[in-house]
């Protein structure tokens, strides 16, 4: 009987197919398991990321909540946060948090006093392994706050102030200016000192009767040889190495920086004043109408009337003025002297003159007479000079700052509108000349060896003011203090400064309140949080100077909630 071969073939193929099918199923099953495991891992990672992001957002919200309470708590570069007390608070500089498998770090970057960038980073190890991080950032500002501002103390809006502080200038607080005073600097004996010239605060000459000359070294006047015994009435210096001194018997001396020597003896004239334009150009005036001119190396003389010419002032080489006896005032035009009719003021004896311009000047003389030039005529000054003593010399620093000296120690001062007598007198001796280096550095010389100095001035060294108590309205944080100031160039530089302290209290009497440490940065500083939470605040400001200058406070601002 013949066998069916096809049945055997079908049976063999079925076993092979089963094997292949099993292999395919195994592969499929493995893929499905892998997909299932991968999806599970992704789900875990997604959950971790969401948790980390929530923690980062929470960190920013915590910083914002603290800011809402008090801006001055944002003082850290890095800090963790905690809400264990029922409100968010910082845990301190350099701290971080571990929350389960996550670590949170919050950092702060100040942009200015009122703005900060806050960054929250959350790190963790992923499942099944590896590092991950979520970062969130935001900007916080001190927007919900107010300022206690003070810009003027002239109305007395303060509790107390040192007598060394000036409050009367609206919009400014500064140290009080000290008055400069005249005092006897030296009594050199029986010499009569007729004129003085200073190059600096430590160098100068005084000249006088009998050819006496002394030189100043910054502390004392020392004898120096003049080479003559003639009275010396005036001195003029172009520099510390080029001076001329004139006096009796036609004597004209010259200083070359080393010695005094006779430049020229012009005869029997008595020279009362001298002015130099250069080493080869100058003028002298004297008794009995005598005048002289330096042209090159030689002085030539000319008679201009018979009036004594007592002083000399030049605006330019072709514009000079000489006051004299019989009310006359001579005028030099660069080539000759004249006495215009309008410059003849009567019978007064004029001893010295100072011109501010061709249209403004002052002349002084015997019996306290003073007049002012207006460009057209000489006129009496309302109120006069305040004295009937002879006035011998005048020196002006400006059209509103002049001093004149005279008989019996008389000193008068001009403020641009009126003369007033300086008191008390520093001497009763006659004074013959006056000279100023600066507004608070002047000299006057006279009879009996008297050498006076005008000095002092400047400002008080220190002072303090305590503000009025300020009502914040309710218990509040005081967050920032800043102010506007003017700090001059001082010696040493650190000598001039402004600093503040604050204190706070629950009551307007400030009972038990303590002053803070010093705040020294005008650009602003955060106030420590220990001064938060009181209703009443007060500041104290301290001004420090170097004696010659004062710092100036223009405005103070205290920021609070």
C-alpha positions in Angstrom: 0.0 0.0 0.0 1.4 3.4 -0.9 2.1 5.9 1.9 0.9 9.6 1.9 4.2 11.6 1.8 2.5 15.0 2.1 1.3 14.2 5.6 4.9 13.9 6.8 5.9 17.1 5.2 3.2 19.0 7.0 4.2 17.5 10.3 7.9 18.7 10.0 7.0 22.3 9.0 4.7 22.6 12.1 7.5 22.0 14.5 9.8 24.6 12.8 7.0 27.1 12.8 6.5 26.6 16.5 10.1 27.3 17.2 10.1 30.4 15.1 6.9 31.6 16.6 8.3 31.1 20.1 11.4 33.1 19.2 9.3 35.9 17.8 7.1 35.9 20.9 10.2 36.1 23.1 11.5 39.1 21.2 8.1 40.7 21.3 7.7 40.0 25.0 11.2 41.4 25.7 10.4 44.5 23.8 7.2 44.9 25.7 8.9 44.5 29.0 11.6 47.0 27.9 8.9 49.5 26.9 7.1 49.0 30.1 10.2 49.5 32.2 11.2 52.6 30.2 7.8 54.1 30.6 7.9 53.4 34.3 11.4 55.1 34.6 10.1 58.1 32.6 7.2 58.4 34.8 9.5 58.5 37.8 11.8 61.1 36.2 8.8 63.3 35.3 7.5 63.2 38.8 11.0 64.1 40.2 11.2 67.0 37.8 7.8 68.3 38.8 8.8 68.0 42.5 12.0 69.8 41.9 10.3 72.6 39.9 7.8 73.0 42.7 10.5 73.3 45.3 12.4 75.9 43.2 9.2 77.9 42.8 8.5 77.6 46.5 12.0 79.0 47.2 11.2 82.1 45.1 7.9 82.5 46.8 9.5 82.2 50.2 12.0 85.0 49.3 9.1 87.1 48.0 7.1 86.6 51.2 10.1 87.7 53.3 10.6 90.7 51.1 6.9 91.7 51.6 7.6 91.7 55.3 10.8 93.7 55.3 13.2 94.5 52.4 16.2 94.7 54.7 16.0 91.0 55.5 17.4 90.3 52.0 21.0 90.6 53.1 22.4 87.2 52.2 24.4 85.9 49.2 23.0 82.4 49.8 20.5 81.2 52.3 18.0 78.4 53.0 14.4 79.2 54.0 12.1 77.7 56.7 8.5 78.1 57.6 8.7 76.2 60.9 7.5 79.3 62.8 4.5 79.8 60.6 6.1 82.4 58.4 9.0 82.1 56.0 12.4 83.1 57.3 16.0 82.8 56.1 18.2 80.3 57.9 21.5 82.3 57.5 24.4 83.0 55.2 25.7 79.9 53.3 22.9 77.6 54.3 21.0 75.2 52.0 18.2 72.7 52.4 17.8 68.9 51.9 14.2 68.0 51.2 14.0 64.3 50.8 16.3 63.4 47.9 16.4 67.1 46.8 18.8 69.9 47.7 17.6 73.5 47.4 20.0 76.5 47.2 18.7 80.1 47.1 21.1 82.8 46.0 20.8 86.6 45.8 22.5 89.1 43.5 22.0 92.8 44.4 21.4 94.9 41.3 21.2 98.1 43.4 19.9 99.1 46.8 16.3 98.6 45.8 16.5 95.6 43.4 17.8 92.0 43.7 17.9 89.0 41.4 16.9 85.8 43.3 17.7 82.3 42.0 16.5 79.0 43.4 18.3 75.8 42.3 17.1 72.3 43.1 19.5 69.3 42.6 18.8 65.6 42.9 20.1 62.2 41.8 17.7 60.7 39.3 16.3 57.1 39.3 18.0 54.8 38.6 21.0 57.2 38.7 22.5 60.5 37.4 22.3 64.2 38.4 19.6 66.7 37.5 18.9 70.3 38.3 16.0 72.7 38.0 16.6 76.5 38.2 14.2 79.3 38.7 15.0 83.0 38.9 13.1 86.3 39.5 13.6 89.9 40.3 12.5 91.4 43.6 12.2 95.2 44.3 11.5 97.3 47.3 8.4 98.8 45.7 5.9 98.7 48.5 7.6 101.3 50.8 7.8 105.0 51.8 10.6 107.5 52.6 11.0 109.8 55.5 12.8 112.7 53.8 14.3 115.8 55.4 15.9 118.5 53.3 15.8 121.6 55.5 16.7 122.2 59.1 16.5 126.0 59.0 13.0 125.9 60.6 14.2 124.2 63.7 12.9 120.7 62.7 15.1 118.8 65.1 15.3 117.8 68.8 18.8 119.1 69.5 21.8 120.5 67.7 25.4 121.2 68.8 26.4 124.9 68.8 29.1 124.0 66.3 26.5 123.1 63.6 25.0 125.7 61.2 21.3 125.1 60.6 20.2 128.6 59.3 21.0 128.0 55.6 17.9 126.5 54.0 18.5 123.1 52.4 21.9 122.6 54.1 23.4 121.3 57.3 27.1 122.1 57.9 29.7 123.0 60.5 29.7 126.6 61.6 32.3 129.0 60.1 34.6 130.5 62.6 35.4 134.2 62.5 38.9 135.3 61.7 40.3 137.9 64.2 43.0 140.5 64.3 45.6 139.9 67.0 49.1 141.1 67.8 51.4 138.6 66.2 54.7 140.2 67.1 56.1 143.2 69.0 59.5 143.8 67.5 60.4 146.8 69.8 60.6 150.5 68.9 60.7 150.1 65.1 58.0 151.7 63.0 56.9 149.4 60.2 55.5 151.2 57.2 54.7 148.5 54.7 54.5 144.7 54.4 54.5 142.2 51.6 53.8 138.4 51.8 54.7 135.9 49.1 53.1 133.0 51.1 52.1 132.0 54.6 55.7 131.3 55.3 57.6 134.1 53.5 57.5 137.8 53.3 59.0 141.2 54.1 58.2 144.1 56.4 60.0 147.5 55.9 60.2 150.5 58.1 62.0 153.4 59.7 65.8 153.6 59.7 66.1 151.1 56.9 64.8 148.3 59.0 63.8 145.1 57.1 62.6 141.8 58.5 61.8 138.6 56.8 59.1 136.1 57.8 59.9 132.4 58.0 56.4 131.1 58.8 56.8 131.6 62.6 58.9 134.6 63.3 60.1 137.9 61.7 63.9 138.0 61.5 66.3 140.9 60.9 67.8 141.2 57.4 70.2 143.8 56.2 68.9 146.5 53.9 72.1 148.3 53.3 70.6 151.7 54.2 69.6 153.7 57.2 66.9 155.7 55.3 63.3 155.3 56.2 61.6 152.8 54.0 58.0 153.6 53.3 56.8 151.1 50.8 57.6 147.8 49.1 56.3 146.1 46.0 57.3 142.6 44.8 57.0 140.9 41.4 58.2 137.7 42.8 60.2 136.3 45.8 63.4 137.2 43.9 62.4 140.7 42.6 61.2 143.4 44.9 61.7 147.1 45.2 61.5 149.2 48.5 61.4 153.0 48.5 61.8 155.7 51.1 63.6 158.8 52.2 66.4 160.8 50.4 65.4 159.3 47.1 66.3 155.7 48.2 65.2 152.9 46.0 66.3 149.4 47.0 66.1 146.1 45.0 65.9 142.6 46.3 67.3 139.8 44.0 66.2 136.9 46.1 69.4 136.8 48.1 70.3 140.4 49.2 68.9 143.9 49.3 71.0 146.5 47.6 70.7 150.1 46.5 69.2 150.2 43.0 69.3 154.0 42.7 69.5 157.2 44.8 67.2 159.7 43.0 68.1 162.7 45.2 66.3 164.4 48.0 62.8 163.1 47.3 60.8 161.2 49.8 59.1 158.3 48.1 55.8 157.2 49.6 54.7 154.3 47.3 55.9 152.1 44.5 54.4 149.9 41.8 56.1 147.5 39.5 54.8 146.3 36.1 57.9 144.4 35.3 61.6 144.3 36.2 62.1 147.2 33.8 58.9 149.2 34.2 57.4 150.8 37.3 56.3 154.0 39.1 57.0 155.8 42.3 55.2 158.7 43.9 56.2 160.9 46.8 56.3 164.1 48.7 55.9 167.6 47.1 54.6 166.3 43.8 57.5 164.1 43.1 57.0 161.1 40.8 59.4 158.7 39.2 59.4 156.1 36.4 61.5 153.0 35.9 62.3 152.5 32.2 64.8 149.8 31.6 67.3 149.9 34.5 67.1 153.6 35.5 64.5 155.6 37.4 63.8 159.1 36.1 61.9 161.7 38.1 59.2 164.2 37.2 57.4 167.0 39.2 53.6 166.8 39.2 52.4 169.8 41.1 53.4 170.3 44.7 50.9 168.0 46.4 52.2 165.1 48.5 51.3 161.9 46.7 50.7 159.3 49.4 49.6 156.1 47.6 49.5 154.3 44.3 47.3 151.8 42.6 47.4 150.6 39.0 44.8 148.7 36.9 47.3 148.5 34.1 50.6 150.0 33.0 48.7 152.9 31.4 46.0 153.3 34.1 47.2 154.3 37.5 45.9 156.4 40.4 47.7 158.4 43.1 45.8 159.9 46.1 47.3 163.0 47.7 46.8 166.1 49.8 44.3 168.9 49.1 41.7 166.4 47.8 43.7 165.6 44.7 43.9 162.3 42.9 46.4 162.0 40.1 45.9 159.9 37.0 48.7 158.2 35.0 47.9 157.4 31.3 51.0 155.5 30.5 53.1 158.5 29.5 52.2 161.3 31.9 50.4 162.3 35.1 47.5 164.7 35.3 44.9 165.8 37.9 41.5 165.9 36.1 39.1 168.4 37.6 36.6 165.7 38.4 39.4 164.0 40.4 39.8 167.0 42.7 37.6 166.2 45.7 38.3 169.3 47.8 40.5 169.7 50.9 40.7 166.1 52.1 44.0 164.4 52.5 43.8 161.1 50.7 46.3 158.4 51.9 45.5 155.3 49.8 43.3 154.1 47.0 42.1 150.8 45.6 40.5 150.5 42.2 38.3 147.6 41.2 37.9 148.9 37.6 37.8 152.2 35.7 34.3 152.6 37.0 34.6 151.5 40.6 37.0 152.2 43.4 37.6 153.4 47.0 39.7 156.1 48.4 40.5 156.7 52.1 42.2 159.4 54.1 42.5 161.8 57.1 39.7 162.0 59.7 38.1 158.8 58.5 37.2 160.2 55.1 36.1 157.7 52.5 34.6 158.1 49.0 33.7 155.8 46.2 34.2 156.2 42.4 31.3 155.5 40.1 33.0 156.0 36.8 32.1 159.7 36.7 32.7 161.2 40.0 33.9 160.5 43.6 31.0 160.4 46.1 30.5 160.2 49.8 29.5 156.8 51.1 26.3 156.5 53.2 27.3 156.0 56.8 30.9 157.1 56.1 33.7 155.0 57.5 32.4 154.7 61.0 35.5 156.4 62.4 37.1 159.9 62.6 40.6 158.5 62.9 43.1 159.0 60.0 43.0 156.0 57.6 46.4 155.2 56.1 46.1 152.1 53.9 43.6 149.9 52.2 43.6 146.3 50.8 40.8 144.6 49.0 40.3 140.9 48.2 37.2 141.8 46.1 34.7 144.6 45.6 32.8 143.4 48.7 35.8 142.5 50.9 38.2 145.3 51.9 40.1 146.3 55.0 41.6 149.7 55.9 43.8 150.6 58.8 44.7 153.8 60.6 45.5 155.8 63.7 45.2 154.2 67.2 44.9 150.7 65.9 41.7 151.5 63.9 40.6 148.8 61.4 37.5 149.2 59.3 36.0 146.6 57.0 34.0 147.0 53.7 31.3 144.5 52.7 30.5 146.0 49.3 27.8 148.4 50.6 29.1 149.9 53.9 32.1 150.3 56.1 32.1 149.0 59.7 34.7 149.3 62.5 36.4 146.1 63.6 36.3 145.6 67.3 37.8 145.0 69.7 41.0 146.7 68.6 44.1 144.5 68.6 46.4 147.4 69.3 46.3 151.1 70.2 49.3 151.9 68.0 49.0 153.6 64.7 48.8 151.2 61.8 50.3 152.2 58.5 49.7 149.3 56.1 47.6 146.2 55.5 48.1 143.2 53.3 46.0 140.0 52.7 47.1 136.6 51.3 43.6 135.2 51.6 40.3 136.0 53.3 41.5 134.6 56.6 45.2 135.5 56.3 46.0 139.2 56.6 48.7 141.4 58.1 48.9 144.9 59.4 52.0 146.8 60.6 52.6 150.0 62.5 54.3 151.9 65.2 56.2 150.5 68.2 57.1 147.4 66.3 53.5 146.2 66.1 52.8 143.4 63.6 49.2 142.2 63.6 47.8 139.1 61.9 44.3 138.4 60.8 43.8 134.7 61.1 41.5 132.0 62.3 38.3 131.5 60.3 37.8 128.0 58.8 35.1 125.8 60.4 34.4 123.9 63.5 35.9 120.4 63.6 32.8 118.4 64.7 29.2 118.7 65.3 26.0 116.7 65.7 22.2 117.1 65.2 19.5 114.9 66.6 16.3 114.8 64.4 12.8 115.2 65.6 11.0 111.9 66.4 9.2 110.6 63.3 5.9 108.6 63.5 6.0 105.7 61.0 2.2 105.3 61.4 2.4 101.7 62.8 5.1 99.3 63.9 7.2 99.1 60.7 10.5 98.0 59.5 13.0 100.8 58.8 14.9 99.4 55.9 17.4 101.7 54.2 19.2 105.0 55.1 20.8 107.2 52.4 21.6 110.8 52.0 23.0 113.5 49.7 26.2 115.1 50.7 29.0 117.5 49.6 32.4 116.4 50.8 35.2 118.9 50.1 38.8 118.0 49.5 40.3 117.8 53.0 43.7 117.1 54.6 43.8 114.3 55.3 41.0 113.2 52.9 39.3 111.0 55.5 39.0 114.0 57.9 35.8 115.3 56.3 32.8 112.9 56.4 29.2 112.5 57.4 27.8 109.6 59.4 24.4 108.6 60.8 22.9 106.6 63.6 19.2 105.6 64.1 17.1 104.4 66.9 13.5 103.2 67.1 10.9 102.9 69.9 7.3 101.9 70.7 6.8 105.3 72.3 7.4 108.9 71.0 9.6 109.7 74.1 12.0 107.1 72.7 12.4 105.6 76.1 14.9 102.8 76.3 15.8 103.2 72.6 19.5 102.5 71.7 21.4 104.1 68.8 22.6 101.9 66.0 26.2 101.6 64.9 27.4 104.2 62.4 26.1 104.4 58.8 28.8 105.9 56.7 27.8 105.3 53.0 25.8 108.2 51.6 24.8 105.9 48.6 22.8 103.9 51.1 22.9 101.0 53.5 20.4 98.5 54.8 19.4 99.0 58.3 19.7 95.9 60.5 16.5 94.0 61.0 16.9 94.4 64.8 15.6 98.0 64.3 12.4 96.8 62.6 8.9 96.6 64.2 8.7 99.9 66.1 6.4 102.8 65.4 8.7 105.8 66.1 12.1 106.5 64.6 14.9 109.1 65.0 18.3 109.8 63.5 21.4 111.4 64.6 23.9 112.9 62.1 27.5 113.7 62.8 29.6 116.1 60.8 33.4 116.0 60.8 35.7 118.5 59.1 39.4 119.3 59.0 39.1 122.9 60.3 39.5 124.5 56.9 36.5 122.9 55.3 33.1 121.5 56.2 31.0 118.7 54.8 27.5 119.7 53.8 24.4 117.5 54.2 21.7 118.3 51.6 19.1 115.6 52.3 18.5 112.4 54.3 16.1 109.6 53.4 15.0 106.8 55.6 13.0 104.1 53.8 10.3 102.2 55.7 7.3 100.0 55.1 
